[in-house]
Amino acid sequence: MDYDLLITFILLAKLKNFTKTAEQLHVVQSTITSRIKHLEYYIGEPLFIRTNKNVELTNAGEIFLPYAKQLLNIQESAIFRLKAQELFKDTLNIGAVHSIYDCHVQDMILKFMQKNKKIAVKVTIEHSEELIQMLHEDQLDIAFTYWDIKSPKCICEPFYSDKIMLVTGSQNSATACGITNDELRNLPLLNSAILTAPFQEWFYSIFPKNYVYPLDINISSSIIKFLKEGIGFSFMMESAARRFLEKGSLVEVKLLESTPPNMESYMLINSQRINSISVSQWLTDFMPSAFLH
């Protein structure tokens, strides 16, 4: 399917406005209208409901949107591999959850690129669910996620076990000596996207099911600015909080009565790509030799 049609549809679904979509794609508004009409004719269904100022997806549009994103990702991955082969021996498509990328994978990629200059690397940062979907569609060679999956499509290896701790700004250091569960329930907690089932089960053994966070951010590193300013408390992974604890801008709050489970992460390897030059080299660089044999 035509790349321009897909990108126009996806962007219009996000912006819900023809004028803004045209501005972002650097085309006139009539081009956006023409592309959507062409796509609707191709699909055989109306994809948008037009209003005076904005547009909304129809039921057909809602159904088609995730497939459009997949088609676009597949096209981009294919183009990346085809173009890269002219200059490189192989390509490596890596996906990672934001927090795993920041704390671990970014440094691994840097070392890999310094050592393997003839391998092109493409990085995708997404949530675990999207990364696993991309891996199953052969858009990724390796994915770092918080999901331990069993599938013939991939090999799942434990990656990192991270301590979850309660932290706050240094201004709130009065609580550093430790708190009870009752005291914990009365703290203004900020949510930093620790969504694994074991942590959620532990959390709701202390807090009510309808607990509402004063601030809820779906990328853990984005919570740090608020904590450093003394606004609230948050559960964070030790690897993400470590340098701020060392600098003294954050402090750990000891939990006296209960301990959250560790955050387990995994490296998923696309089975069909395991013998490729790029994946073999990645495993040689970063995995125990026992795994390779």
Backbone torsions as a table, in degrees:
resi	resn	phi	psi	omega
1	MET	NA	145.5	-175.3
2	ASP	-57.4	129.9	-178.6
3	TYR	-59.1	-44.4	-177.9
4	ASP	-62.1	-36.6	178.5
5	LEU	-65.5	-43.9	-178.5
6	LEU	-65.4	-48.6	-177.3
7	ILE	-65.5	-35.1	177.6
8	THR	-66.5	-45.1	179.5
9	PHE	-61.7	-46.3	-177.5
10	ILE	-65.1	-42.4	-179.1
11	LEU	-69.3	-40.3	178.2
12	LEU	-65.5	-37.7	176.7
13	ALA	-62.5	-32.1	179.4
14	LYS	-79.3	-46.7	-174.3
15	LEU	-85.1	-25.9	179.2
16	LYS	58.7	30.4	-177.3
17	ASN	-153.8	125.1	-177.5
18	PHE	-65.1	-42.5	-176.7
19	THR	-64.1	-46.7	-179.7
20	LYS	-65.0	-37.1	178.7
21	THR	-64.8	-43.4	178.8
22	ALA	-62.0	-40.7	-179.7
23	GLU	-63.6	-43.3	-178.5
24	GLN	-68.6	-32.5	-179.5
25	LEU	-92.0	-1.5	176.8
26	HIS	59.5	45.8	175.4
27	VAL	-134.0	169.6	176.9
28	VAL	-79.7	160.1	-174.9
29	GLN	-64.4	-31.8	-179.9
30	SER	-63.4	-29.2	177.2
31	THR	-66.5	-40.7	177.4
32	ILE	-62.5	-46.3	179.2
33	THR	-59.1	-45.2	-179.2
34	SER	-63.0	-42.8	-178.9
35	ARG	-64.1	-42.1	-179.3
36	ILE	-67.1	-40.6	176.9
37	LYS	-62.0	-40.9	178.7
38	HIS	-62.8	-44.6	-179.4
39	LEU	-65.9	-41.9	179.1
40	GLU	-64.1	-37.0	176.7
41	TYR	-65.1	-40.9	-179.5
42	TYR	-66.2	-43.1	-179.0
43	ILE	-73.9	-34.1	-177.5
44	GLY	86.8	14.8	-179.7
45	GLU	-143.5	146.8	171.3
46	PRO	-69.1	134.8	-176.2
47	LEU	-103.6	-19.6	-178.7
48	PHE	-132.7	149.2	169.1
49	ILE	-102.8	119.8	-178.1
50	ARG	-87.6	134.9	171.9
51	THR	-118.0	-173.7	-178.0
52	ASN	-61.8	-40.8	-174.8
53	LYS	-115.1	-35.0	-172.7
54	ASN	-126.9	178.1	176.7
55	VAL	-131.6	152.7	176.0
56	GLU	-128.5	150.0	177.5
57	LEU	-69.2	139.6	169.3
58	THR	-77.3	176.2	175.4
59	ASN	-58.5	-40.6	178.4
60	ALA	-64.1	-39.5	178.0
61	GLY	-63.7	-40.8	177.8
62	GLU	-62.2	-40.4	179.8
63	ILE	-68.3	-40.2	-175.1
64	PHE	-75.8	-26.4	-172.6
65	LEU	-56.2	-51.7	179.7
66	PRO	-62.5	-32.7	177.9
67	TYR	-70.5	-35.9	177.3
68	ALA	-62.9	-41.5	178.5
69	LYS	-64.1	-40.6	178.4
70	GLN	-63.9	-44.5	179.2
71	LEU	-60.3	-42.1	-180.0
72	LEU	-65.2	-43.3	178.7
73	ASN	-62.2	-41.2	179.6
74	ILE	-63.8	-44.0	178.4
75	GLN	-60.8	-45.6	-177.8
76	GLU	-65.4	-38.9	178.1
77	SER	-64.9	-41.1	179.9
78	ALA	-64.9	-44.4	179.8
79	ILE	-63.1	-41.1	178.6
80	PHE	-59.6	-46.8	-178.8
81	ARG	-65.8	-41.4	-177.4
82	LEU	-65.9	-44.4	-179.8
83	LYS	-69.5	-36.9	-176.7
84	ALA	-67.6	-29.9	-176.0
85	GLN	-65.6	-18.3	178.1
86	GLU	-72.1	-27.5	-174.8
87	LEU	-116.9	-18.9	-172.8
88	PHE	-125.8	157.5	177.1
89	LYS	-70.4	-32.8	-178.3
90	ASP	-163.6	172.4	176.7
91	THR	-122.9	155.4	177.8
92	LEU	-131.8	114.2	177.4
93	ASN	-97.8	112.8	-178.0
94	ILE	-114.5	134.4	173.1
95	GLY	-118.5	146.6	-179.6
96	ALA	-152.6	145.0	168.5
97	VAL	-64.3	145.5	-172.9
98	HIS	-50.9	-49.3	-175.4
99	SER	-68.1	-37.0	177.8
100	ILE	-67.6	-38.9	178.5
101	TYR	-61.7	-50.2	-177.2
102	ASP	-60.3	-43.8	-171.6
103	CYS	-85.1	-27.2	-171.1
104	HIS	-134.9	-54.7	-166.8
105	VAL	-69.7	-32.9	-179.7
106	GLN	-57.2	-46.1	179.6
107	ASP	-68.0	-35.5	178.5
108	MET	-64.2	-43.1	180.0
109	ILE	-63.9	-40.5	178.5
110	LEU	-59.2	-47.4	179.0
111	LYS	-63.7	-40.5	-179.0
112	PHE	-63.2	-44.1	-178.3
113	MET	-69.3	-34.9	177.5
114	GLN	-64.9	-32.0	-177.1
115	LYS	-91.0	-30.7	-173.4
116	ASN	-121.5	77.5	-173.5
117	LYS	-74.4	-11.7	-179.8
118	LYS	-100.7	15.6	175.3
119	ILE	-120.3	121.6	178.3
120	ALA	-83.1	140.3	-176.4
121	VAL	-120.4	131.7	173.1
122	LYS	-119.0	129.8	-176.0
123	VAL	-114.8	133.7	174.7
124	THR	-122.2	127.0	177.9
125	ILE	-108.5	117.5	-175.8
126	GLU	-150.9	177.8	173.2
127	HIS	-77.7	161.8	-175.3
128	SER	-54.8	-43.9	-176.2
129	GLU	-59.9	-46.5	-179.5
130	GLU	-66.3	-38.4	-179.5
131	LEU	-64.9	-41.5	179.5
132	ILE	-65.5	-39.0	176.3
133	GLN	-61.7	-43.4	179.8
134	MET	-64.9	-37.2	178.5
135	LEU	-64.0	-42.1	180.0
136	HIS	-68.1	-22.3	178.0
137	GLU	-95.9	12.4	177.8
138	ASP	62.9	25.0	174.5
139	GLN	-86.8	-16.7	179.2
140	LEU	-125.2	146.4	173.1
141	ASP	-92.5	-37.3	-178.2
142	ILE	-140.7	138.9	177.1
143	ALA	-133.3	138.5	176.7
144	PHE	-109.4	114.5	-172.8
145	THR	-137.1	174.7	173.5
146	TYR	-99.3	9.3	-179.9
147	TRP	-107.2	128.3	174.9
148	ASP	-94.2	104.5	-174.9
149	ILE	-112.3	150.1	175.7
150	LYS	-112.2	113.3	-176.8
151	SER	-157.1	140.2	175.2
152	PRO	-65.4	-13.7	-178.8
153	LYS	-72.8	-25.3	-174.1
154	CYS	-145.5	161.4	173.0
155	ILE	-103.9	127.2	-176.9
156	CYS	-107.2	118.4	179.9
157	GLU	-118.0	135.7	173.1
158	PRO	-55.9	138.3	-178.1
159	PHE	-112.2	-58.8	-175.2
160	TYR	-152.8	137.3	175.0
161	SER	-107.9	113.8	-170.8
162	ASP	-111.2	130.8	176.0
163	LYS	-68.2	137.3	173.1
164	ILE	-99.9	125.6	-178.2
165	MET	-128.4	157.7	174.8
166	LEU	-93.4	126.6	-178.1
167	VAL	-129.9	162.3	177.1
168	THR	-155.9	173.6	177.6
169	GLY	-69.1	156.0	-177.0
170	SER	-62.5	-19.8	177.6
171	GLN	-64.2	-25.1	-177.3
172	ASN	-98.5	29.1	-172.6
173	SER	-66.5	-8.6	179.5
174	ALA	-62.4	-23.1	-179.1
175	THR	-91.3	-0.7	-173.7
176	ALA	-63.8	-20.4	-178.9
177	CYS	-76.5	-11.8	175.1
178	GLY	123.9	154.2	-179.2
179	ILE	-138.0	154.7	175.9
180	THR	-87.1	173.5	177.2
181	ASN	-63.1	-38.8	178.2
182	ASP	-62.5	-41.7	178.6
183	GLU	-67.8	-37.5	178.5
184	LEU	-60.6	-42.1	-178.6
185	ARG	-63.1	-22.6	-177.6
186	ASN	-96.3	2.1	179.1
187	LEU	-82.1	148.4	171.8
188	PRO	-77.4	99.3	-175.1
189	LEU	-91.0	135.3	174.0
190	LEU	-103.3	135.1	-177.0
191	ASN	-89.8	127.0	-178.7
192	SER	-120.1	37.7	167.1
193	ALA	67.1	38.4	169.4
194	ILE	-92.6	100.4	-166.6
195	LEU	-115.9	11.9	-178.5
196	THR	-68.9	150.4	-177.0
197	ALA	-58.6	-44.8	179.3
198	PRO	-60.1	-40.4	179.3
199	PHE	-68.7	-42.3	179.5
200	GLN	-61.8	-40.3	178.5
201	GLU	-62.9	-44.0	177.9
202	TRP	-64.1	-45.9	-176.8
203	PHE	-58.3	-47.6	-175.5
204	TYR	-80.5	0.3	168.4
205	SER	-80.1	-13.3	179.5
206	ILE	-112.1	-41.0	-175.9
207	PHE	-103.0	155.0	177.2
208	PRO	-67.9	153.2	-177.6
209	LYS	-61.6	-28.3	-177.6
210	ASN	-94.8	21.3	-178.8
211	TYR	-60.3	132.6	179.8
212	VAL	-114.0	123.7	179.3
213	TYR	-76.7	138.5	173.0
214	PRO	-60.9	-28.9	177.2
215	LEU	-145.2	130.1	-177.2
216	ASP	-129.1	115.0	-178.1
217	ILE	-124.7	134.2	-173.6
218	ASN	-88.6	7.0	173.3
219	ILE	-126.2	117.1	-169.0
220	SER	-60.0	-38.7	-177.2
221	SER	-65.4	-21.9	-178.2
222	SER	-73.8	-11.9	-178.9
223	ILE	-82.1	-17.6	-169.9
224	ILE	-64.6	-40.0	-179.5
225	LYS	-56.4	-41.4	-178.8
226	PHE	-69.5	-40.5	179.2
227	LEU	-64.2	-42.0	-178.9
228	LYS	-63.3	-26.9	178.0
229	GLU	-85.8	3.8	177.2
230	GLY	85.4	12.7	-179.2
231	ILE	-92.5	98.9	171.0
232	GLY	78.1	-173.1	-178.2
233	PHE	-130.2	156.5	179.5
234	SER	-152.9	145.9	169.6
235	PHE	-80.6	130.7	179.9
236	MET	-138.7	157.5	172.7
237	MET	-75.3	141.2	-177.0
238	GLU	-57.7	-40.0	-178.1
239	SER	-64.0	-31.3	179.6
240	ALA	-79.4	-29.7	-176.5
241	ALA	-93.8	-13.5	-167.4
242	ARG	-54.0	-50.9	-174.0
243	ARG	-67.7	-27.4	178.2
244	PHE	-77.2	-32.4	174.1
245	LEU	-67.3	-41.1	179.9
246	GLU	-65.1	-36.4	178.8
247	LYS	-76.5	-19.8	179.9
248	GLY	91.4	3.8	179.0
249	SER	-78.9	-22.4	172.6
250	LEU	-123.1	153.8	175.2
251	VAL	-130.5	149.4	177.0
252	GLU	-84.9	140.7	174.8
253	VAL	-105.1	116.5	-177.9
254	LYS	-72.8	135.9	176.2
255	LEU	-96.4	120.6	-171.4
256	LEU	-87.2	-21.3	-172.3
257	GLU	-117.0	-15.6	-178.9
258	SER	-155.2	159.3	-177.6
259	THR	-131.3	126.7	177.5
260	PRO	-68.1	151.1	178.6
261	PRO	-68.9	154.6	176.7
262	ASN	-64.1	156.0	176.8
263	MET	-93.1	110.3	-178.6
264	GLU	-92.9	133.5	176.6
265	SER	-122.6	161.7	-171.5
266	TYR	-138.8	149.9	171.5
267	MET	-105.5	119.8	179.3
268	LEU	-102.8	127.2	-175.9
269	ILE	-114.3	125.1	178.7
270	ASN	-63.0	116.4	-175.4
271	SER	-59.1	-34.5	-177.2
272	GLN	-73.9	-15.1	-177.3
273	ARG	-111.0	4.9	-171.3
274	ILE	-65.0	-26.7	179.7
275	ASN	-96.6	6.4	177.2
276	SER	-69.2	160.6	-179.4
277	ILE	-58.2	-46.6	-173.6
278	SER	-68.6	-46.5	-178.5
279	VAL	-68.7	-41.2	177.4
280	SER	-58.8	-41.3	180.0
281	GLN	-68.6	-39.1	177.3
282	TRP	-60.4	-45.5	-179.5
283	LEU	-66.8	-36.9	176.4
284	THR	-62.4	-39.9	-177.0
285	ASP	-74.5	-34.3	-167.5
286	PHE	-124.2	-7.4	-177.9
287	MET	-111.4	152.8	176.6
288	PRO	-60.5	147.2	-177.6
289	SER	-61.4	-26.3	179.7
290	ALA	-61.0	-33.8	-179.7
291	PHE	-67.3	-33.9	-174.0
292	LEU	-75.7	-13.7	-177.6
293	HIS	-120.3	NA	NA
